[in-house]
Amino acid sequence: MPGNRPPKVRSGNEPRPAPATESAGPGAWAHSRAALDRLERLLRCSRCNIFGLRPVDYADSENMKSLLLLPEKNESSSTSRCSVMSTGQHRGGPRVLIGSGLSSEQQKMLSELAAVLKAKKCTEFDSTVTHVIVPGDTIQSTLKYMLGILNGCWILKFEWVKVCLQRKEYEQEEKYEIPEGPQRARLNREQLLPKLFDGCYFYFGGTFKHHPKDNLIKLVTAAGGQILSRKPKPDSDVTQTINTVAYHAKPDSDQRLCTQYIIYEDLSNHRPEKVRQGKVWMAPSSWFIDCVMSFELLPLDS
């Protein structure tokens, strides 16, 4: 009787039937292309390892390297959540403007431009800002300006606002961009590379008057760094077990050895004893600000 048959038990070594597959048709390439796109996005969003190397550094072909270095396509938030570049920062996307160090008349003209371009104008910096407008070539180290650099925004001279208002239309930004640090930061974001202080830790000791400590902490956070609540000790086991490296440290610079910084206010009368041992170095706040403004990990004076 069929009902009396003992149930068949599959042996662990018995091959299982292969899953049903569809024949390779016109859509096969589309499916494989989509899989490659997903893999490419995952590789882009991977952070560098403890040796400071990115996925592109392990690529064994020029084609793969070129793919990993291309800016990511503008996709919906459901498929690009790992991207460090918000959709608002893509060219042609929503523009969010903010002025830094502008006069009241210039702020008024910036508001007029926002209406012409159907853009949003902010008074306080947030992650949606795409354009930071400054008076001219003379740069002030305002919090808005430095946050704009660290977030890879367009940092533009006010002349851009004038030209756009005269023509009543959007003008390409490159001609009006502040060069060096701001441009490096924008290109860094477009290439989806780690932020300036990726792999770095900071402890702020003492009082800070020129740049308040709260502002300095905001800059560290925006630059992908970490805040230490306790002063690091060079000979501490905890200090020595931190294996991160500063991504933006040049191979021939001092920063290749250091990832933890004790920052002090160099404008104050009190000068703490210098620390430069192993992974822990002491640095003045002016060095910290210069790094932000130039978007580089600058060498420290001996």
N, C-alpha and C positions, 0 to 999 in steps of 0.2 A: 504494500500500500504506500502511496506517495507520502502520506502523513506520518508513516513510521520511519522514514529515512532519517538517519542522523544528520545533523547540520554539518555542512562542509566548513572546515576551519582552514583559513588561508595560512600557509606557512610563511614565516618571515622572509624566507629566501625565494619564495615564488614570485615571479615578476608580475606586477600589476598591469592591467590593460592600459595602454596609452590613452590619454584623454583625446576626445574627438577634436580634430582640428579642421579648419576650413581651408580649402585650396587657396593657393596664392592667387589672388585676383587683383583687379585694379586698385582695391583699397588697401592691399598689404603694405605698400610703400607709405601710405598715409599713416597707418598704425605705427610702423617702425619709426617714422619721422617724429610722430608725437612722443614716442618713448624717448627718442634722442633729445628732444626739446626738454622733456622733464628732467632727464639726466643732466643736461647742460645747466639748467636752472639750479639743481642741487649742488653741482660743482661750483657754480658762481658764488653761491651763498655760503659755502664752507669757509670758515675762518682759517687762518694760517695755523700750522701745527706748532709744537714747542720749539722747533728749529727755525721758525719764521718763514717756512715755505708754504706756498699756496698750491692748489691743484694744478695751476698752469706750470708750476716749476717741475712737476712730475710728468707733464705731457711729453710723449715720445715722438710726436710728429708736428710739423709746422701747421697743418690744417687744424689739429686739435688746439694748439696754442692760440691760433687766430680766433677760433670760436670762443675760447674762454676769455679772451681779452676784449671781445666786442661788447658794447653796451647792451643790456637786456631790453627786449622788446616791451612795448607798452601793452600789458595784459590786464585782465580783470584781477581784482584783489583776491579772488578765490584761488587763482593759479599762480600768484606771485607774492604770497605773504612773506616769503623769506627775503625779498628784495630790500636792500637798504635805501632804495630810491623810491620815494613816494610818487604816485601818479601825477600829483600836482606839480612836480618838478620837471616833468617831461616837456620838451619844447612843443608848443601848440596846446598844452593842457591848461588848466585853470592857473591864472597868475595871481599871486598874492604879494603885494608891494608893502614895503616899510621903509621909512626914511631914518637915517642916522646922522645926527649933527646938522640937520637942515634948519634954515630960518623959517619963520612963520609964513613968509611969502612962498618959499619953496615947498613947504608942506601943503599949502593951498593948491599950488600947481600940480603936486603929486596926486591930490584928491581929484582934480579935474581929469588927469590922465587915467585914473582908475575908472572914472565914468566913461571915458572915451573907449577904453580897451575892454570894458565890462569886466574889470578885475576887482579884486578885494583889496582894501587898504587897511593895514593893521597899525595899531599904536604900540602893542607889545609883541615881542618876538615869540613865535611858536613854530612847531614842526611843519606847518603848512606854507610858511614863507618861501617864496621862490626868488624874489628880487629885493636886494638891499640897496637903496639909493643914497649916495654920499655926495657932499657938496662939490668936490673936485679932486685934484691930485693929492692934496694934503690930507692924509688919513689920520683920524683920531681913534685911539684904542677904546672905543665905546663898547659896551656889552653887546648891543645889537650887531655892531659891525663884526665883532669876533665870533658871535654865535652864527652869523651868516657865513663866515668863512668855514667854520667847523662843520656846518650842515651842507656845504657844497652849493650854496646859493649863488646866483649871479650878483656880483658886487659891481655896481655901475655908477659912473659919474653922472651928475645931474644933467649934463648935456643930453643924455639919452631921453630924459623927460621932455626937454625943450623940443627936440627934433620930432618926437612922437606927437606932441601937441600941434606943432606947425603943420605936419603932414596929415594929422587926424587919423593916423593908423599906426599899427605896430611896426617898430623898427628892429632889425636884427641887433643882438646885443654885443657881439664880439668886438666891434669897433670902440665901444665905450666901457669895456670891462677893465677893472683895475688889474694890472698884470702881477706876475710873480705869485705871492702867496694865495690870493683869492682865486687866480686862474688854476694853480696847482690843485687847490682844494676841490674846485668844480670838476676838473678832469678826473680826480681821484674818485669822486662820487659817481660820475658817469661810467667809469670802468668797474664800479662795484668793488673797489678795494677797501681794506680795513681803514678805520678812522685813524686820526693822527696819533692818539695816545693808546692805541690798541696794544695790550700787553704791558702797560705801565701802571704803577701804583703811586699815589701821592699822599703825603702827610703834610698838613699845613700847621706849622708851629708858630705860636705867638700871635700878635695882633697885626692886622693889615688895614691900612688907611687909604692908600692910593687906589687899590682895587680891593673892595671888601671881600672877606673870606667866602661869603655866600656866593658872590659872583664867580670867584675862582672855582668853587665846587661845581657850579653850573657849567663852566667851561670844560672841566675834566669830564663830567658826565656826557656832554655833547660830543666830546672828542673820543669817547669809547674807553676812557681810563677808569680806574677804580680808586676809591677813597679809603685811606687807612685811618682807623679811629685811634690807633696807638702808634707811637713813634717806632719805626722799625729798627731793630738791632742787627748789625751786620753779622754777628756771630750766633744769632738765634737759629735754632733748628727750623722754626717756622719759616724764617726768611730764606734759608738755604733750600727748602723743599719747593719753593715757588719756581716752576720750570718755564714760565712764559718768557718770551723775548719780545722786545719792541719791534713791531713790524716795520716801522719807518726809520729805524736806525740804520745808518749807512755802515757797511761792513768794515770800513777803515776808521770809524769814529769811536769816541769814548762810549757812546750809548750802546754799543754792542755788548758791553759788559754789565750795564746797569738797567734795572727795571723798576727800582723803588727810589723815590725822590722825597727828601725832606725839604720843603719849600719855606723860606723865611722872607720877611719884608726887608729888602735891602735899603730902603729909604729911612728905616728907623735907626736910632742911635745904638741900639743893642745889636751886636754881631755875634751870633753863636759860633762855637768852635766848629771848624770845618769837619765834615765827615765824608770820606771817600774810601770806602772799603768794600770790596766784593760787589754785591748787587745793590748796595745802598750808598747813595751820594746825596750831598746837600747842595741845593741850588737856590739862587736868589729869585724873587718873584719877577724881576725884570727879564730873566732868562725864560721863565715860563711864558710870559706875555709875548716875547719875541718869537718863541716857537709857534705860538698860535697865529701871530700876524703873518709869519712867513710860511706857515704850514710845513715846518721842518723840525726835526729833532736836532737842534743846533749843538755844536760841541761846547763843552763846559771849560772855562778857563781853569788852568791848574792852580 
